Amino acid sequence: MFVQDSERLFAEIVNQMVHTNPFQRQRIARLERDALAIEMPAEARVPAVPPQKNGEFSDFAAIGQRAEGLAERCRQRLATEKRANERDGVLYRDLVLFVLYFRYRFDLQNSIEEASRQAGSNEANARPGRPRGLRIAYYERFAGDIELFLGATNWLSDPAFGIEHQFALMFQVRRAFHFIHAKIRGRSAAVERLRAMVWQSIFTHDMRRYDQSLHDRMHDITTLITGPSGTGKDLVAEAIGQSRYIRFDARKKEFAEDFVGAFHPVNLSAIPSELIEAELFGNCKGAFTGAVQDRVGWLEQCGPFHSVFLDEIGELAHAVQVKLLRVLQNRTFQRVGETTSRRFEGKVIAATNRDLDEEMRLGRFRRDFYYRLCSDRIRTPSLREQLNDDADELPYFVEIISRQMFGDAGESIAKEVVQWIEQNIPRDYAWPGNIRELEQCIRNVLVRNEYHPPRENLAPRHHVTNRLNGLQLTADELLSWYCTHVFAETGSYSETARRLKLDRRTVQRKIDNQWLESND
């Protein structure tokens, strides 16, 4: 099948690319360089092409075109040669899948964008619990291509392969790539690590195993998102929730669900405590005062391909924690006032800005509930962490936010805001409110040409800087201030200890509570 060593080597690199996290940019870049450095037959070489849309680079297009040429030559050889050895068969299969993703990536992208537009223009389409599927007109063309390339192999008869499954997987990969890029903005190393973690939350670290056996079982794994307020935990949850695997029905030419309506966010802190159980689990008529009819809760609305996002999970009372624990353990629940058990078929994504280690130590958060939540943990980086990686992130975020808020006028507004910040805000300002604070800064500067940051992390910084310049701080005072400063940003003893590589008990001793209270 592969008649030259260069062909087999190229196929081996494509095989690695197919199963590599695309947000591990250094590894992907190395594979791209290695693939393009291989000397291929003259008919396989392609000229450089301009950058593609949707964040793709010219290298991907060049590799895709080279892969198409090799796949076509291998297909022709298979028509006359004996069956390839097992390893070459695997390499050829993955080469074909790479080629088909390359061919159909814009069709898949257009389907994502069109479904999103329709949901945005018709609020009823986004109503949770309404069964519907996304129709795909080009599936027969895709199926014809895959049969053309793999018809002479045994792959099409392998029940674990399946043309419908491969199409569903490609659509999922494209959605994940789209939503991770769209929801998680930024160019710093901290944000790149976050994107890579989100990809793993969707597909795990082993794409081969995910493809073969885990794609329809990830709902059993709960994702817990932690991080300071204003760092986009809800956006991370949405990227995961809208990127789940959805089964495709070749006969109907449609997906079992439309991904747009498969994500259900619930802000627990915004629901009165006495109503949380009814909101989550539903209730029967007459179950309590005001229950005038049966009510379907969020868990019941969450179907097999859906995700429910429980924001501010750290706010839950013990009684609700116990009930949710049972849901995660047994996948069953009961409506309030009902004895009939119902099945929960979706995925739970939870988030909190609280230090759950501290909450458990104080007895406010159940340990058994925590250990059901933490099978997959993601931490969102603060704005300060991102600025520490790359100072240019601040102007970038100001421009992005300004354009979202003010459209075409955003560019000129962003320039004014950046200039004001550079002249009035210290470069090492912590931005304790993160992106949410930056948004308010932009609005303040737009309206009044001024912004007054919270006193915390600002005046004390100047005080410490002055004492440092005067060589007046002891090492113990400096450590105390730095521990206090990091704790003020994170709100977590454990996270502060992790960042400073100190024992948690040391951090607690060094925190200056008087300084914290005086700057509330």
Secondary structure, DSSP 8 states (H G I E B T S, - for coil): ---SHHHHHHHHHHHHHHTS-TT-HHHHHHHHHHHHHS---GGG--------STT--HHHHHHHHHHHHHHHHHHHHHTTS----HHHHHHHHHHHHHHHHHHHHHHHHHHHHHHHHHHHH-GGGG-TT-----B-TTHHHHHHHHHHHHTTSSGGG-TTT-HHHHHHHHHHHHHHHHHHHHHS---SHHHHHHHHHHHHHHH-S-HHHIIIIITTTGGGS-EEEE--TTS-HHHHHHHHHTTS---EETTTTEESS-GGGSEEEEEGGGS-GGGHHHHHH-B-TTSSTT--S-B--HHHH--TT-EEEEETGGG--HHHHHHHHHHHHHSEE--BT----EE--SEEEEEESS-HHHHHHTTSS-HHHHHHHTTEEEE---HHHHHHH-TTHHHHHHHHHHHHHHGGGHHHHHHHHHHHHHHHS-TT---TTHHHHHHHHHHHHHHHS-----STTTHHHHHHHHHHHTT---HHHHHHHHHHHHHHHH--HHHHHHHHT--HHHHHHH--HHHHHHT-
